[in-house]
């Protein structure tokens, strides 16, 4: 299957920061087994496969090194920027496995950025038993949780477990049972954990374990950012419209900045830059 593979870092203007993503563009999508092979070979947390290579409406599928992922925000931003570079600024409609996602691409002061509009978010309170099990795998104590943001399952194309902590120092220490957490997340249908510390009403810090994708931690997670924004709005934990900045990847040495715009209703808008990782 003919196509071209690009490598970009999303949610950064520096190739040493952000979350690396593969972006494959071709006239038709490869077979699933071939997409899985390519994603494993690339080795990034996700690779987006987009077809056709031209046009305002395209199909996209996302693969981690180990499995297909229903939706991936950072690879969507990277894919949007690459489409913009090749086909021009504007809006592109992506047919994902979970529904339509609009991506608007433009240049700001000469730098490419993309904004995605997620599918309609959902949330539900996390079961106490699940929270306790995850806490034990993370080594978190119950008193370290910030219950002003109650634990929740949150969705904006993929399901994430949101856990907030009271102190930044707790977020900076991340050690967990990789295989144990992976098994739990596969059992519960979770893509990442969205571990957050709220610095202020408009600024959050996040870390996202992603063992189901074969990755210890994601340096920038657009899908989880959208899910968090939808949860905070729909649970009445903030007043929409609102804008959040999520800082992620700092402890990993790949700092990332995700802008989350939360309208009164509907999908959540996640915006970021992306830069090439290729010479």
C-alpha positions as CSV (number, residue, x, y, z in Angstrom):
1,X,0.0,0.0,0.0
2,X,1.6,3.3,-1.1
3,X,1.8,6.1,1.3
4,X,4.2,8.5,3.0
5,X,5.1,8.4,6.7
6,X,5.8,11.6,8.6
7,X,7.1,12.0,12.1
8,X,6.0,15.1,14.2
9,X,5.9,16.2,17.8
10,X,2.5,17.5,18.9
11,X,1.6,20.2,21.5
12,X,5.0,21.9,21.2
13,X,7.1,24.2,19.1
14,X,10.3,22.4,19.9
15,X,11.2,19.0,18.5
16,X,12.7,18.0,21.9
17,X,9.3,18.5,23.5
18,X,5.7,17.4,23.0
19,X,4.4,13.9,22.1
20,X,5.9,12.3,19.0
21,X,3.4,10.9,16.6
22,X,3.6,9.1,13.3
23,X,1.3,10.4,10.5
24,X,0.8,8.1,7.5
25,X,-0.9,9.7,4.4
26,X,-2.0,7.7,1.4
27,X,-4.7,7.3,-1.1
28,X,-6.3,4.4,0.8
29,X,-5.8,3.0,4.2
30,X,-3.6,-0.1,4.6
31,X,-5.0,-3.3,6.0
32,X,-5.3,-3.4,9.8
33,X,-2.4,-5.8,10.2
34,X,-0.2,-3.6,8.1
35,X,-1.2,-0.5,10.1
36,X,-0.4,-2.3,13.3
37,X,3.0,-3.4,11.8
38,X,3.9,0.1,10.8
39,X,2.8,1.6,14.2
40,X,5.0,-1.0,16.0
41,X,7.9,-0.2,13.8
42,X,7.5,3.6,14.3
43,X,7.3,3.0,18.1
44,X,5.6,6.2,19.1
45,X,2.6,6.0,21.4
46,X,0.3,6.5,18.4
47,X,0.5,6.6,14.6
48,X,-2.4,8.2,12.7
49,X,-3.3,6.7,9.3
50,X,-5.1,9.1,7.0
51,X,-6.7,8.6,3.6
52,X,-7.1,9.9,1.0
53,X,-4.0,12.1,0.8
54,X,-6.0,15.1,-0.4
55,X,-9.5,16.6,0.1
56,X,-11.5,18.2,2.9
57,X,-13.0,14.9,4.1
58,X,-10.7,12.0,5.1
59,X,-10.8,8.8,7.1
60,X,-8.3,8.3,10.0
61,X,-7.4,5.3,12.2
62,X,-5.0,5.3,15.1
63,X,-2.6,2.6,16.3
64,X,-0.4,2.3,19.3
65,X,2.6,-0.1,19.1
66,X,0.3,-2.8,20.5
67,X,-3.3,-2.2,19.4
68,X,-5.7,0.1,17.6
69,X,-6.9,3.1,19.6
70,X,-10.4,4.5,19.1
71,X,-9.2,8.1,19.1
72,X,-6.0,10.0,19.7
73,X,-5.7,13.7,20.2
74,X,-2.0,14.3,19.7
75,X,-1.8,12.3,16.5
76,X,-4.9,14.3,15.3
77,X,-3.1,17.6,15.9
78,X,0.1,16.2,14.3
79,X,-2.0,14.9,11.3
80,X,-3.8,18.2,11.0
81,X,-0.6,20.2,10.9
82,X,0.8,17.8,8.2
83,X,-2.3,18.1,6.1
84,X,-2.1,21.9,6.4
85,X,1.5,21.9,5.3
86,X,0.7,19.7,2.2
87,X,-2.8,20.9,1.3
88,X,-3.1,24.4,2.9
89,X,-4.8,26.0,5.9
90,X,-8.5,25.3,6.5
91,X,-10.9,22.8,8.0
92,X,-10.7,19.1,7.4
93,X,-13.4,16.6,8.5
94,X,-12.0,13.3,9.8
95,X,-14.1,10.2,9.9
96,X,-12.8,8.4,13.0
97,X,-13.9,5.1,14.5
98,X,-16.0,7.1,17.1
99,X,-17.5,9.7,14.8
100,X,-16.7,12.9,12.9
101,X,-13.9,15.1,14.2
102,X,-13.4,18.5,12.6
103,X,-9.8,19.8,12.5
104,X,-9.0,23.4,11.7
105,X,-5.4,24.2,10.7
106,X,-3.7,27.5,10.4
107,X,-0.5,29.4,10.9
108,X,0.1,31.7,13.8
109,X,3.2,33.9,13.5
110,X,4.5,31.5,11.0
111,X,4.0,28.4,13.1
112,X,1.5,25.7,12.2
113,X,-1.2,24.7,14.7
114,X,-4.4,22.6,14.7
115,X,-7.6,22.6,16.7
116,X,-9.8,19.5,16.9
117,X,-13.4,19.4,18.0
118,X,-14.0,16.2,20.0
119,X,-17.1,14.1,19.8
120,X,-19.7,14.9,22.5
121,X,-18.1,14.1,25.8
122,X,-19.5,11.9,28.6
123,X,-18.6,11.2,32.2
124,X,-19.8,9.1,35.1
125,X,-18.5,8.9,38.7
126,X,-15.8,6.3,39.2
127,X,-16.7,3.3,41.4
128,X,-15.0,3.5,44.8
129,X,-13.7,-0.1,44.3
130,X,-12.0,1.0,41.0
131,X,-10.5,4.1,42.6
132,X,-9.1,2.0,45.5
133,X,-7.6,-0.6,43.1
134,X,-5.9,2.1,40.9
135,X,-4.7,4.0,44.0
136,X,-3.0,0.8,45.3
137,X,-1.3,0.2,41.9
138,X,-0.1,3.8,41.8
139,X,1.0,3.9,45.4
140,X,-1.4,6.9,46.1
141,X,-3.0,7.4,49.5
142,X,-6.7,8.2,49.8
143,X,-5.9,11.5,51.6
144,X,-3.8,12.6,48.7
145,X,-6.8,12.8,46.4
146,X,-8.4,16.2,45.6
147,X,-12.0,15.4,46.1
148,X,-13.1,18.8,44.8
149,X,-12.6,17.1,41.4
150,X,-14.1,13.7,42.3
151,X,-12.7,10.6,40.5
152,X,-14.5,10.0,37.3
153,X,-14.6,8.0,34.1
154,X,-14.5,10.6,31.3
155,X,-14.9,10.2,27.5
156,X,-14.3,12.3,24.4
157,X,-13.5,9.6,21.9
158,X,-11.8,7.3,24.4
159,X,-12.4,6.5,28.1
160,X,-10.0,7.8,30.7
161,X,-10.0,7.6,34.5
162,X,-9.6,11.1,36.0
163,X,-7.8,11.3,39.4
164,X,-6.9,14.7,40.9
165,X,-4.3,15.1,43.6
166,X,-4.0,17.9,46.2
167,X,-0.2,18.5,45.8
168,X,2.0,18.9,42.8
169,X,4.7,16.8,44.6
170,X,2.4,13.8,44.4
171,X,2.0,14.2,40.6
172,X,5.8,14.5,40.2
173,X,6.3,11.0,41.7
174,X,5.0,8.4,39.3
175,X,5.8,4.7,39.8
176,X,3.4,1.9,39.2
177,X,2.9,-1.8,38.5
178,X,2.9,-1.7,34.7
179,X,1.4,-5.1,34.1
180,X,-1.0,-4.8,36.9
181,X,-2.3,-1.4,35.7
182,X,-2.4,-2.6,32.1
183,X,-4.6,-5.6,33.1
184,X,-6.9,-3.4,35.1
185,X,-7.3,-0.8,32.3
186,X,-7.9,-3.5,29.7
187,X,-10.6,-5.0,31.9
188,X,-12.2,-1.6,32.5
189,X,-11.9,-0.3,28.9
190,X,-9.7,2.6,29.9
191,X,-7.2,4.2,27.5
192,X,-5.1,6.3,29.9
193,X,-5.3,7.5,33.4
194,X,-5.7,11.3,33.5
195,X,-3.8,12.2,36.7
196,X,-4.0,16.0,37.3
197,X,-3.1,18.7,39.8
198,X,-5.0,22.0,39.5
199,X,-2.6,24.9,39.9
200,X,-5.4,27.4,39.3
201,X,-8.9,27.6,37.8
202,X,-7.4,27.9,34.3
203,X,-4.1,25.9,34.6
204,X,-3.7,22.2,35.2
205,X,-0.7,19.8,35.2
206,X,-1.2,16.3,34.0
207,X,0.5,12.9,33.7
208,X,-1.0,10.0,31.7
209,X,0.0,6.4,32.2
210,X,-0.7,4.5,29.0
211,X,0.3,0.8,29.6
212,X,-2.4,-0.5,27.3
213,X,-0.5,1.0,24.4
214,X,2.8,-0.4,25.6
215,X,3.9,3.0,26.9
216,X,4.7,3.9,30.5
217,X,3.6,7.5,30.1
218,X,2.3,9.9,27.5
219,X,3.9,13.3,27.3
220,X,0.8,14.9,25.8
221,X,-2.7,13.4,25.6
222,X,-5.2,15.4,23.6
223,X,-8.1,12.9,24.0
224,X,-7.7,12.9,27.8
225,X,-7.6,16.7,27.8
226,X,-10.9,16.9,25.9
227,X,-12.4,14.3,28.3
228,X,-11.3,16.3,31.3
229,X,-12.7,19.5,29.9
230,X,-16.1,17.8,29.2
231,X,-16.2,16.3,32.6
232,X,-15.4,19.6,34.4
233,X,-18.2,21.3,32.4
234,X,-20.9,18.6,32.6
235,X,-20.3,17.9,36.3
236,X,-20.7,21.6,37.1
237,X,-17.1,22.0,38.3
238,X,-16.5,25.0,36.1
239,X,-18.6,27.6,34.4
240,X,-18.6,27.4,30.6
241,X,-17.5,28.9,28.3
242,X,-14.0,28.5,29.6
243,X,-10.4,27.9,28.6
244,X,-7.9,25.7,30.3
245,X,-4.2,25.3,29.7
246,X,-2.8,21.8,30.5
247,X,0.9,21.3,31.0
248,X,2.1,17.8,30.5
249,X,5.4,16.0,29.9
250,X,7.5,18.2,32.2
251,X,8.9,15.4,34.4
252,X,9.6,13.3,31.3
253,X,11.7,16.1,29.8
254,X,9.2,16.6,26.9
255,X,7.2,19.6,28.0
256,X,3.8,20.0,26.3
257,X,1.1,22.7,26.2
258,X,-2.5,21.8,25.5
259,X,-5.1,24.5,25.1
260,X,-8.6,23.3,25.9
261,X,-11.6,25.5,25.0
262,X,-14.9,24.5,26.6
263,X,-18.1,25.7,25.0
264,X,-21.5,25.8,26.6
265,X,-22.3,22.4,25.0
266,X,-21.1,19.9,22.5
267,X,-17.6,18.9,21.7
268,X,-14.4,20.2,23.4
269,X,-11.8,22.1,21.3
270,X,-8.2,21.1,21.9
271,X,-5.5,23.2,20.2
272,X,-1.8,22.7,19.9
273,X,1.2,23.2,17.6
274,X,3.2,20.5,16.0
275,X,6.7,20.4,14.5
276,X,8.6,18.0,12.3
277,X,10.9,15.4,13.8
278,X,12.6,14.8,10.4
279,X,15.6,16.6,9.0
